[in-house]
Amino acid sequence: MLQTCNAILVNFSLDEFLITNGFFNLQWISYRSLIITCSFKEAKLFSEVVGLQQQKSDSGVVFPAVLFPNPNASKPVQLTDAIKANKPWLDSLLHRSGAILFRGFPVSTASDFNDVVVSSGYDDFSYGAGGSGTRTKVCDRVYTANEAPPDQMIGFHHELSHASEFPSKLFFFCEIEPGSGGETCIVLSHVIYEKMKRKHPELVEQMEEKGLIYNRVIGKEFDPSSPVGRGWKGTFMTDDKSVAEERATKLGMKLEWMGDDVKVIIGPKPSFRYNESRQEKTWFNGLAISYGGLRDKLNNDPTKAVVFGDGKPLPPDDVHDLLKMLDEECVALQWRTGDVLLLDNMAVLHARLPLLAPPRRILASFCK
C-alpha cells in the first residue's frame, strides 16, 4: 500500500478485499487497483476506481476518473446529493482528468438524468440552430445523443467546434446499454495536438496559419440514412430559404443553393484553441469527424469536406495518420445502464463506434 498526502493507492491480487482506515471503509469491487481521495466528505460518498477502461499519464493523472458510490455510506448515495455536496472537488477532478464517469448510482430515467445535470449547477446550453447532429428533446435539458444510423461511426470531435458558441461541458447518460459495440471513445485533445505537432509539424503550421474551411451539402428534409441527418429545414429551423440565409450568416456560415439542396460553407475557422485554464493547445476542429464518418449520398469525398483556409486540400496521408493516432490514444468506454459521463468539451474529443448488437439508448445534455 502506498499512501500520499491526497490519496491511497492499493494494488490487489485478491478478488475481494476490505480496507478500513480512519475516513475509509471501502470494499474492493473486482478490480486490481483503486484510488480513494482522502478528503472526509468525498470519501463518505465516492469511491474512485483505477483500472477500469482508463489511462494514466506520466504525471499520474487518470483518464477518465471513475467514481462509484461508497458501499459503506450510512445510506444509499444519490448522485445528485453527492454532486451538490462535493461540487468544488468534482470541478477540480474534472479539470485534472478531463472526464468523469459516474457508475453504480441509482440513475434510471431521463428525468433522473435531468436532475443530475441540474445538480451540477452548470448553466444550460441550448442546442439550437446550426447544430449538425440530429437530436430529439426528451425532457427539460435532456436530448437524445446523435441519432446517426447506429451502424455508422461518428468520428472524433469537440461538440460544435465549428460554431462561434459551443458548450463547455457535456453530460451523457446510458438509459439502455448496448448489446455489443456502440462504445463512446474519448481522447485528450492536447495529447493529439502535441503528438501531431511533433510528427507532422508542417501540417500543424499550415493549419495554424490558414485555418480550416468546412463544406457540406445537405438536403431540404431529414435523411435517416445520413450520419448528419438534419436537412437545412431542421438545421436552420425554417422552410424559408431567405430566413435560412439570415440565420446562417449570424452563425458565420455561407449558403450556396443547389436546387432544393444547399452547400453549407463554414470558415475559415481556427484549427486549434488555447485552453486558458489548462494552459495548453487543443486539437479543436472537425477534421477527424469529416474524414472519419460523415459520408452520405450528397457527401462522399472527405478531401472536399474540409480544406485549408485558402481552399487547398490537406495532405491525405497526414490526415489518415491523425485518424490512426486518435484510435491508438483513445479510451473506449463500454456503457453500463445508469452510467453518467461528464466531459470537459474544451479538453476532450469524443466519438462513437458502430453498434454491433442493439439496443442502445444514450441521452445527452449540454452546459455553458
Contacts in CASP RR format, 6 or more apart in sequence:
PFRMAT RR
TARGET T0000
AUTHOR 0000-0000-0000
METHOD contacts of the structure
MODEL  1
MLQTCNAILVNFSLDEFLITNGFFNLQWISYRSLIITCSFKEAKLFSEVV
GLQQQKSDSGVVFPAVLFPNPNASKPVQLTDAIKANKPWLDSLLHRSGAI
LFRGFPVSTASDFNDVVVSSGYDDFSYGAGGSGTRTKVCDRVYTANEAPP
DQMIGFHHELSHASEFPSKLFFFCEIEPGSGGETCIVLSHVIYEKMKRKH
PELVEQMEEKGLIYNRVIGKEFDPSSPVGRGWKGTFMTDDKSVAEERATK
LGMKLEWMGDDVKVIIGPKPSFRYNESRQEKTWFNGLAISYGGLRDKLNN
DPTKAVVFGDGKPLPPDDVHDLLKMLDEECVALQWRTGDVLLLDNMAVLH
ARLPLLAPPRRILASFCK
1 8 0 8 1.000
1 9 0 8 1.000
1 10 0 8 1.000
1 11 0 8 1.000
2 8 0 8 1.000
2 9 0 8 1.000
3 9 0 8 1.000
5 38 0 8 1.000
6 37 0 8 1.000
6 38 0 8 1.000
7 35 0 8 1.000
7 36 0 8 1.000
7 37 0 8 1.000
7 38 0 8 1.000
8 21 0 8 1.000
8 24 0 8 1.000
8 35 0 8 1.000
8 36 0 8 1.000
8 38 0 8 1.000
9 33 0 8 1.000
9 35 0 8 1.000
9 50 0 8 1.000
10 17 0 8 1.000
10 19 0 8 1.000
10 28 0 8 1.000
10 33 0 8 1.000
10 34 0 8 1.000
10 35 0 8 1.000
11 32 0 8 1.000
11 33 0 8 1.000
12 28 0 8 1.000
12 31 0 8 1.000
12 32 0 8 1.000
12 33 0 8 1.000
13 32 0 8 1.000
14 28 0 8 1.000
15 28 0 8 1.000
15 30 0 8 1.000
16 27 0 8 1.000
16 28 0 8 1.000
16 30 0 8 1.000
17 27 0 8 1.000
17 28 0 8 1.000
18 25 0 8 1.000
18 26 0 8 1.000
18 27 0 8 1.000
18 28 0 8 1.000
19 25 0 8 1.000
19 26 0 8 1.000
19 28 0 8 1.000
23 38 0 8 1.000
23 40 0 8 1.000
23 43 0 8 1.000
23 44 0 8 1.000
24 36 0 8 1.000
24 43 0 8 1.000
25 72 0 8 1.000
26 34 0 8 1.000
26 36 0 8 1.000
26 43 0 8 1.000
26 47 0 8 1.000
26 70 0 8 1.000
26 71 0 8 1.000
26 72 0 8 1.000
27 71 0 8 1.000
27 72 0 8 1.000
28 34 0 8 1.000
29 47 0 8 1.000
29 49 0 8 1.000
29 68 0 8 1.000
29 71 0 8 1.000
31 49 0 8 1.000
31 50 0 8 1.000
31 51 0 8 1.000
31 52 0 8 1.000
32 51 0 8 1.000
33 50 0 8 1.000
33 51 0 8 1.000
34 47 0 8 1.000
34 48 0 8 1.000
34 49 0 8 1.000
34 50 0 8 1.000
34 51 0 8 1.000
35 48 0 8 1.000
35 49 0 8 1.000
35 50 0 8 1.000
35 62 0 8 1.000
36 43 0 8 1.000
36 47 0 8 1.000
36 48 0 8 1.000
37 43 0 8 1.000
37 46 0 8 1.000
37 48 0 8 1.000
37 89 0 8 1.000
39 89 0 8 1.000
41 85 0 8 1.000
41 86 0 8 1.000
41 89 0 8 1.000
42 86 0 8 1.000
42 89 0 8 1.000
43 70 0 8 1.000
44 70 0 8 1.000
44 73 0 8 1.000
45 69 0 8 1.000
45 70 0 8 1.000
45 73 0 8 1.000
45 77 0 8 1.000
45 81 0 8 1.000
45 82 0 8 1.000
45 85 0 8 1.000
45 86 0 8 1.000
46 67 0 8 1.000
46 68 0 8 1.000
46 69 0 8 1.000
46 70 0 8 1.000
46 77 0 8 1.000
46 82 0 8 1.000
46 86 0 8 1.000
47 67 0 8 1.000
47 68 0 8 1.000
47 69 0 8 1.000
47 70 0 8 1.000
47 71 0 8 1.000
48 65 0 8 1.000
48 66 0 8 1.000
48 67 0 8 1.000
48 68 0 8 1.000
49 66 0 8 1.000
49 67 0 8 1.000
49 68 0 8 1.000
50 56 0 8 1.000
50 62 0 8 1.000
50 66 0 8 1.000
52 66 0 8 1.000
53 66 0 8 1.000
53 331 0 8 1.000
53 332 0 8 1.000
53 333 0 8 1.000
53 334 0 8 1.000
54 62 0 8 1.000
54 63 0 8 1.000
54 64 0 8 1.000
54 66 0 8 1.000
54 331 0 8 1.000
55 62 0 8 1.000
55 63 0 8 1.000
55 331 0 8 1.000
56 62 0 8 1.000
56 63 0 8 1.000
57 63 0 8 1.000
61 96 0 8 1.000
61 97 0 8 1.000
62 97 0 8 1.000
63 97 0 8 1.000
63 98 0 8 1.000
63 99 0 8 1.000
63 186 0 8 1.000
63 188 0 8 1.000
63 331 0 8 1.000
64 97 0 8 1.000
64 98 0 8 1.000
64 99 0 8 1.000
64 100 0 8 1.000
64 101 0 8 1.000
64 186 0 8 1.000
64 331 0 8 1.000
64 333 0 8 1.000
64 341 0 8 1.000
65 93 0 8 1.000
65 94 0 8 1.000
65 96 0 8 1.000
65 97 0 8 1.000
65 98 0 8 1.000
65 99 0 8 1.000
65 100 0 8 1.000
65 101 0 8 1.000
66 100 0 8 1.000
66 101 0 8 1.000
66 103 0 8 1.000
67 100 0 8 1.000
67 101 0 8 1.000
67 102 0 8 1.000
67 103 0 8 1.000
68 103 0 8 1.000
68 104 0 8 1.000
69 76 0 8 1.000
69 77 0 8 1.000
69 79 0 8 1.000
69 82 0 8 1.000
69 104 0 8 1.000
69 105 0 8 1.000
70 77 0 8 1.000
76 106 0 8 1.000
77 105 0 8 1.000
78 105 0 8 1.000
78 106 0 8 1.000
79 102 0 8 1.000
79 105 0 8 1.000
79 106 0 8 1.000
79 107 0 8 1.000
79 116 0 8 1.000
79 119 0 8 1.000
79 340 0 8 1.000
80 115 0 8 1.000
80 116 0 8 1.000
80 118 0 8 1.000
80 119 0 8 1.000
81 119 0 8 1.000
82 105 0 8 1.000
83 90 0 8 1.000
83 116 0 8 1.000
83 119 0 8 1.000
83 120 0 8 1.000
84 119 0 8 1.000
87 120 0 8 1.000
87 121 0 8 1.000
90 100 0 8 1.000
93 100 0 8 1.000
94 100 0 8 1.000
94 169 0 8 1.000
94 342 0 8 1.000
94 344 0 8 1.000
95 277 0 8 1.000
95 278 0 8 1.000
95 344 0 8 1.000
98 188 0 8 1.000
98 343 0 8 1.000
98 344 0 8 1.000
98 347 0 8 1.000
98 348 0 8 1.000
99 186 0 8 1.000
99 341 0 8 1.000
99 342 0 8 1.000
99 343 0 8 1.000
99 344 0 8 1.000
99 348 0 8 1.000
100 341 0 8 1.000
100 342 0 8 1.000
101 333 0 8 1.000
101 339 0 8 1.000
101 340 0 8 1.000
101 341 0 8 1.000
101 342 0 8 1.000
102 116 0 8 1.000
102 339 0 8 1.000
102 340 0 8 1.000
102 341 0 8 1.000
102 342 0 8 1.000
103 336 0 8 1.000
103 338 0 8 1.000
103 339 0 8 1.000
104 336 0 8 1.000
104 338 0 8 1.000
104 339 0 8 1.000
105 338 0 8 1.000
105 340 0 8 1.000
106 112 0 8 1.000
107 113 0 8 1.000
107 116 0 8 1.000
107 173 0 8 1.000
107 338 0 8 1.000
107 340 0 8 1.000
108 175 0 8 1.000
108 338 0 8 1.000
109 175 0 8 1.000
110 138 0 8 1.000
110 139 0 8 1.000
110 142 0 8 1.000
110 173 0 8 1.000
110 175 0 8 1.000
110 363 0 8 1.000
111 139 0 8 1.000
113 142 0 8 1.000
113 171 0 8 1.000
113 173 0 8 1.000
113 175 0 8 1.000
113 340 0 8 1.000
113 363 0 8 1.000
113 365 0 8 1.000
114 139 0 8 1.000
114 140 0 8 1.000
114 141 0 8 1.000
114 142 0 8 1.000
114 365 0 8 1.000
116 171 0 8 1.000
116 173 0 8 1.000
116 340 0 8 1.000
117 141 0 8 1.000
117 142 0 8 1.000
117 171 0 8 1.000
117 365 0 8 1.000
117 367 0 8 1.000
118 141 0 8 1.000
120 169 0 8 1.000
120 171 0 8 1.000
120 342 0 8 1.000
120 367 0 8 1.000
122 168 0 8 1.000
122 169 0 8 1.000
122 367 0 8 1.000
122 368 0 8 1.000
123 367 0 8 1.000
123 368 0 8 1.000
124 141 0 8 1.000
124 366 0 8 1.000
124 367 0 8 1.000
124 368 0 8 1.000
125 167 0 8 1.000
125 168 0 8 1.000
125 366 0 8 1.000
125 367 0 8 1.000
125 368 0 8 1.000
126 366 0 8 1.000
127 135 0 8 1.000
127 143 0 8 1.000
127 366 0 8 1.000
128 237 0 8 1.000
129 235 0 8 1.000
129 236 0 8 1.000
129 237 0 8 1.000
129 247 0 8 1.000
129 251 0 8 1.000
130 163 0 8 1.000
130 235 0 8 1.000
130 236 0 8 1.000
130 247 0 8 1.000
130 251 0 8 1.000
130 253 0 8 1.000
131 160 0 8 1.000
131 163 0 8 1.000
131 230 0 8 1.000
131 235 0 8 1.000
132 216 0 8 1.000
132 228 0 8 1.000
132 230 0 8 1.000
132 235 0 8 1.000
133 146 0 8 1.000
133 147 0 8 1.000
133 148 0 8 1.000
133 228 0 8 1.000
133 229 0 8 1.000
133 230 0 8 1.000
134 146 0 8 1.000
134 147 0 8 1.000
134 148 0 8 1.000
134 222 0 8 1.000
134 228 0 8 1.000
134 229 0 8 1.000
134 230 0 8 1.000
135 143 0 8 1.000
135 144 0 8 1.000
135 145 0 8 1.000
135 146 0 8 1.000
135 147 0 8 1.000
135 364 0 8 1.000
136 143 0 8 1.000
136 144 0 8 1.000
136 147 0 8 1.000
137 143 0 8 1.000
138 144 0 8 1.000
138 363 0 8 1.000
141 365 0 8 1.000
141 366 0 8 1.000
142 173 0 8 1.000
142 363 0 8 1.000
142 364 0 8 1.000
142 365 0 8 1.000
143 363 0 8 1.000
143 364 0 8 1.000
143 365 0 8 1.000
143 366 0 8 1.000
144 361 0 8 1.000
144 362 0 8 1.000
144 363 0 8 1.000
144 364 0 8 1.000
145 172 0 8 1.000
145 352 0 8 1.000
145 362 0 8 1.000
145 363 0 8 1.000
145 364 0 8 1.000
146 154 0 8 1.000
146 352 0 8 1.000
147 229 0 8 1.000
148 154 0 8 1.000
148 226 0 8 1.000
148 227 0 8 1.000
148 228 0 8 1.000
148 229 0 8 1.000
148 352 0 8 1.000
149 224 0 8 1.000
149 225 0 8 1.000
149 226 0 8 1.000
149 227 0 8 1.000
150 182 0 8 1.000
150 354 0 8 1.000
150 355 0 8 1.000
150 358 0 8 1.000
150 360 0 8 1.000
151 354 0 8 1.000
151 355 0 8 1.000
152 227 0 8 1.000
152 293 0 8 1.000
152 354 0 8 1.000
153 227 0 8 1.000
153 292 0 8 1.000
153 293 0 8 1.000
153 351 0 8 1.000
153 352 0 8 1.000
153 353 0 8 1.000
153 354 0 8 1.000
154 227 0 8 1.000
154 289 0 8 1.000
154 293 0 8 1.000
154 351 0 8 1.000
154 352 0 8 1.000
155 288 0 8 1.000
155 289 0 8 1.000
155 292 0 8 1.000
155 293 0 8 1.000
155 294 0 8 1.000
155 351 0 8 1.000
155 352 0 8 1.000
156 185 0 8 1.000
156 187 0 8 1.000
156 288 0 8 1.000
156 289 0 8 1.000
156 292 0 8 1.000
156 326 0 8 1.000
156 330 0 8 1.000
156 349 0 8 1.000
156 350 0 8 1.000
156 351 0 8 1.000
157 286 0 8 1.000
157 288 0 8 1.000
157 289 0 8 1.000
157 349 0 8 1.000
157 350 0 8 1.000
157 351 0 8 1.000
158 166 0 8 1.000
158 189 0 8 1.000
158 282 0 8 1.000
158 284 0 8 1.000
158 285 0 8 1.000
158 286 0 8 1.000
158 345 0 8 1.000
158 346 0 8 1.000
158 348 0 8 1.000
158 349 0 8 1.000
159 166 0 8 1.000
159 167 0 8 1.000
159 170 0 8 1.000
159 345 0 8 1.000
159 350 0 8 1.000
159 366 0 8 1.000
160 166 0 8 1.000
160 167 0 8 1.000
161 269 0 8 1.000
161 284 0 8 1.000
161 285 0 8 1.000
161 286 0 8 1.000
162 214 0 8 1.000
162 266 0 8 1.000
162 267 0 8 1.000
162 269 0 8 1.000
162 285 0 8 1.000
162 286 0 8 1.000
163 251 0 8 1.000
164 251 0 8 1.000
164 252 0 8 1.000
166 345 0 8 1.000
167 345 0 8 1.000
167 366 0 8 1.000
167 367 0 8 1.000
167 368 0 8 1.000
168 344 0 8 1.000
168 345 0 8 1.000
168 346 0 8 1.000
168 367 0 8 1.000
168 368 0 8 1.000
169 342 0 8 1.000
169 343 0 8 1.000
169 344 0 8 1.000
169 345 0 8 1.000
169 366 0 8 1.000
169 367 0 8 1.000
170 342 0 8 1.000
170 343 0 8 1.000
170 345 0 8 1.000
170 350 0 8 1.000
170 364 0 8 1.000
170 365 0 8 1.000
170 366 0 8 1.000
170 367 0 8 1.000
171 340 0 8 1.000
171 341 0 8 1.000
171 342 0 8 1.000
171 343 0 8 1.000
171 364 0 8 1.000
171 365 0 8 1.000
171 366 0 8 1.000
171 367 0 8 1.000
172 184 0 8 1.000
172 339 0 8 1.000
172 340 0 8 1.000
172 341 0 8 1.000
172 343 0 8 1.000
172 362 0 8 1.000
172 363 0 8 1.000
172 364 0 8 1.000
173 338 0 8 1.000
173 339 0 8 1.000
173 340 0 8 1.000
173 341 0 8 1.000
173 362 0 8 1.000
173 363 0 8 1.000
173 364 0 8 1.000
173 365 0 8 1.000
174 335 0 8 1.000
174 336 0 8 1.000
174 337 0 8 1.000
174 338 0 8 1.000
174 339 0 8 1.000
174 340 0 8 1.000
174 361 0 8 1.000
174 362 0 8 1.000
175 337 0 8 1.000
175 338 0 8 1.000
175 361 0 8 1.000
175 362 0 8 1.000
175 363 0 8 1.000
176 337 0 8 1.000
176 359 0 8 1.000
176 360 0 8 1.000
176 361 0 8 1.000
177 335 0 8 1.000
177 336 0 8 1.000
177 337 0 8 1.000
177 339 0 8 1.000
177 360 0 8 1.000
178 334 0 8 1.000
178 335 0 8 1.000
178 355 0 8 1.000
178 356 0 8 1.000
178 357 0 8 1.000
178 358 0 8 1.000
178 359 0 8 1.000
178 360 0 8 1.000
179 355 0 8 1.000
179 356 0 8 1.000
179 357 0 8 1.000
179 358 0 8 1.000
179 359 0 8 1.000
179 360 0 8 1.000
180 355 0 8 1.000
180 356 0 8 1.000
180 357 0 8 1.000
181 334 0 8 1.000
181 353 0 8 1.000
181 354 0 8 1.000
181 355 0 8 1.000
181 356 0 8 1.000
181 357 0 8 1.000
181 360 0 8 1.000
182 335 0 8 1.000
182 352 0 8 1.000
182 353 0 8 1.000
182 354 0 8 1.000
182 355 0 8 1.000
182 356 0 8 1.000
182 360 0 8 1.000
183 332 0 8 1.000
183 333 0 8 1.000
183 334 0 8 1.000
183 335 0 8 1.000
183 352 0 8 1.000
183 353 0 8 1.000
184 332 0 8 1.000
184 333 0 8 1.000
184 335 0 8 1.000
184 341 0 8 1.000
184 350 0 8 1.000
184 351 0 8 1.000
184 352 0 8 1.000
184 353 0 8 1.000
184 362 0 8 1.000
185 330 0 8 1.000
185 331 0 8 1.000
185 332 0 8 1.000
185 333 0 8 1.000
185 350 0 8 1.000
185 351 0 8 1.000
185 352 0 8 1.000
185 353 0 8 1.000
186 330 0 8 1.000
186 331 0 8 1.000
186 333 0 8 1.000
186 343 0 8 1.000
186 348 0 8 1.000
186 349 0 8 1.000
186 350 0 8 1.000
186 351 0 8 1.000
187 326 0 8 1.000
187 329 0 8 1.000
187 330 0 8 1.000
187 331 0 8 1.000
187 348 0 8 1.000
187 349 0 8 1.000
187 350 0 8 1.000
188 329 0 8 1.000
188 347 0 8 1.000
188 348 0 8 1.000
189 282 0 8 1.000
189 283 0 8 1.000
189 284 0 8 1.000
189 346 0 8 1.000
189 347 0 8 1.000
189 348 0 8 1.000
189 349 0 8 1.000
190 275 0 8 1.000
190 278 0 8 1.000
190 280 0 8 1.000
190 281 0 8 1.000
190 282 0 8 1.000
190 283 0 8 1.000
190 347 0 8 1.000
191 329 0 8 1.000
192 283 0 8 1.000
192 322 0 8 1.000
192 325 0 8 1.000
192 326 0 8 1.000
192 329 0 8 1.000
192 349 0 8 1.000
193 204 0 8 1.000
193 272 0 8 1.000
193 280 0 8 1.000
193 281 0 8 1.000
193 282 0 8 1.000
193 283 0 8 1.000
194 281 0 8 1.000
195 325 0 8 1.000
195 329 0 8 1.000
196 203 0 8 1.000
196 204 0 8 1.000
196 283 0 8 1.000
196 322 0 8 1.000
196 325 0 8 1.000
197 204 0 8 1.000
199 321 0 8 1.000
199 325 0 8 1.000
200 318 0 8 1.000
200 321 0 8 1.000
200 322 0 8 1.000
203 314 0 8 1.000
203 315 0 8 1.000
203 318 0 8 1.000
206 308 0 8 1.000
207 271 0 8 1.000
207 272 0 8 1.000
207 285 0 8 1.000
207 308 0 8 1.000
208 271 0 8 1.000
208 272 0 8 1.000
210 268 0 8 1.000
210 308 0 8 1.000
210 309 0 8 1.000
210 310 0 8 1.000
211 267 0 8 1.000
211 268 0 8 1.000
211 269 0 8 1.000
211 270 0 8 1.000
211 271 0 8 1.000
211 308 0 8 1.000
211 309 0 8 1.000
212 267 0 8 1.000
212 268 0 8 1.000
212 269 0 8 1.000
212 271 0 8 1.000
212 285 0 8 1.000
212 286 0 8 1.000
212 287 0 8 1.000
212 306 0 8 1.000
212 307 0 8 1.000
212 308 0 8 1.000
212 309 0 8 1.000
213 265 0 8 1.000
213 266 0 8 1.000
213 267 0 8 1.000
213 268 0 8 1.000
213 269 0 8 1.000
213 306 0 8 1.000
213 307 0 8 1.000
213 308 0 8 1.000
213 309 0 8 1.000
213 311 0 8 1.000
214 264 0 8 1.000
214 265 0 8 1.000
214 266 0 8 1.000
214 267 0 8 1.000
214 269 0 8 1.000
214 286 0 8 1.000
214 290 0 8 1.000
214 305 0 8 1.000
214 306 0 8 1.000
215 263 0 8 1.000
215 264 0 8 1.000
215 265 0 8 1.000
215 266 0 8 1.000
215 304 0 8 1.000
215 305 0 8 1.000
215 306 0 8 1.000
215 307 0 8 1.000
216 228 0 8 1.000
216 263 0 8 1.000
216 264 0 8 1.000
216 294 0 8 1.000
216 299 0 8 1.000
216 305 0 8 1.000
217 258 0 8 1.000
217 261 0 8 1.000
217 262 0 8 1.000
217 263 0 8 1.000
217 264 0 8 1.000
217 298 0 8 1.000
217 299 0 8 1.000
218 228 0 8 1.000
218 229 0 8 1.000
218 230 0 8 1.000
218 231 0 8 1.000
218 232 0 8 1.000
218 235 0 8 1.000
218 261 0 8 1.000
218 262 0 8 1.000
218 264 0 8 1.000
218 298 0 8 1.000
219 231 0 8 1.000
219 232 0 8 1.000
219 260 0 8 1.000
219 261 0 8 1.000
219 262 0 8 1.000
219 298 0 8 1.000
220 231 0 8 1.000
220 232 0 8 1.000
220 233 0 8 1.000
220 239 0 8 1.000
220 260 0 8 1.000
220 261 0 8 1.000
221 231 0 8 1.000
221 233 0 8 1.000
222 229 0 8 1.000
222 230 0 8 1.000
222 231 0 8 1.000
222 233 0 8 1.000
222 234 0 8 1.000
223 229 0 8 1.000
223 231 0 8 1.000
223 296 0 8 1.000
223 297 0 8 1.000
225 296 0 8 1.000
225 297 0 8 1.000
226 296 0 8 1.000
226 297 0 8 1.000
226 298 0 8 1.000
227 293 0 8 1.000
227 294 0 8 1.000
227 295 0 8 1.000
227 296 0 8 1.000
228 294 0 8 1.000
228 296 0 8 1.000
229 296 0 8 1.000
232 244 0 8 1.000
232 255 0 8 1.000
232 261 0 8 1.000
232 262 0 8 1.000
232 264 0 8 1.000
233 239 0 8 1.000
233 244 0 8 1.000
235 244 0 8 1.000
235 264 0 8 1.000
236 243 0 8 1.000
236 244 0 8 1.000
236 247 0 8 1.000
236 248 0 8 1.000
237 247 0 8 1.000
238 244 0 8 1.000
238 247 0 8 1.000
241 257 0 8 1.000
244 255 0 8 1.000
244 262 0 8 1.000
245 255 0 8 1.000
248 254 0 8 1.000
248 255 0 8 1.000
248 264 0 8 1.000
252 266 0 8 1.000
252 267 0 8 1.000
253 264 0 8 1.000
253 265 0 8 1.000
253 266 0 8 1.000
254 264 0 8 1.000
254 265 0 8 1.000
254 266 0 8 1.000
255 262 0 8 1.000
255 263 0 8 1.000
255 264 0 8 1.000
255 265 0 8 1.000
256 262 0 8 1.000
256 263 0 8 1.000
256 265 0 8 1.000
257 263 0 8 1.000
261 298 0 8 1.000
267 309 0 8 1.000
268 309 0 8 1.000
269 285 0 8 1.000
270 284 0 8 1.000
270 285 0 8 1.000
271 284 0 8 1.000
271 285 0 8 1.000
271 287 0 8 1.000
272 281 0 8 1.000
272 282 0 8 1.000
272 283 0 8 1.000
272 284 0 8 1.000
272 285 0 8 1.000
273 281 0 8 1.000
273 282 0 8 1.000
273 284 0 8 1.000
273 346 0 8 1.000
274 280 0 8 1.000
274 281 0 8 1.000
274 282 0 8 1.000
275 281 0 8 1.000
275 282 0 8 1.000
275 346 0 8 1.000
275 347 0 8 1.000
277 346 0 8 1.000
278 346 0 8 1.000
278 347 0 8 1.000
282 346 0 8 1.000
282 347 0 8 1.000
283 349 0 8 1.000
284 346 0 8 1.000
286 306 0 8 1.000
287 306 0 8 1.000
287 314 0 8 1.000
287 319 0 8 1.000
287 322 0 8 1.000
288 322 0 8 1.000
288 323 0 8 1.000
288 326 0 8 1.000
288 349 0 8 1.000
288 351 0 8 1.000
289 351 0 8 1.000
290 302 0 8 1.000
290 305 0 8 1.000
290 306 0 8 1.000
291 302 0 8 1.000
291 305 0 8 1.000
291 306 0 8 1.000
291 319 0 8 1.000
291 320 0 8 1.000
291 322 0 8 1.000
291 323 0 8 1.000
292 302 0 8 1.000
292 323 0 8 1.000
294 302 0 8 1.000
294 305 0 8 1.000
295 302 0 8 1.000
299 305 0 8 1.000
303 313 0 8 1.000
303 314 0 8 1.000
303 316 0 8 1.000
304 313 0 8 1.000
306 314 0 8 1.000
307 313 0 8 1.000
307 314 0 8 1.000
308 314 0 8 1.000
326 349 0 8 1.000
326 351 0 8 1.000
330 351 0 8 1.000
332 353 0 8 1.000
333 339 0 8 1.000
333 341 0 8 1.000
335 360 0 8 1.000
335 362 0 8 1.000
343 350 0 8 1.000
END
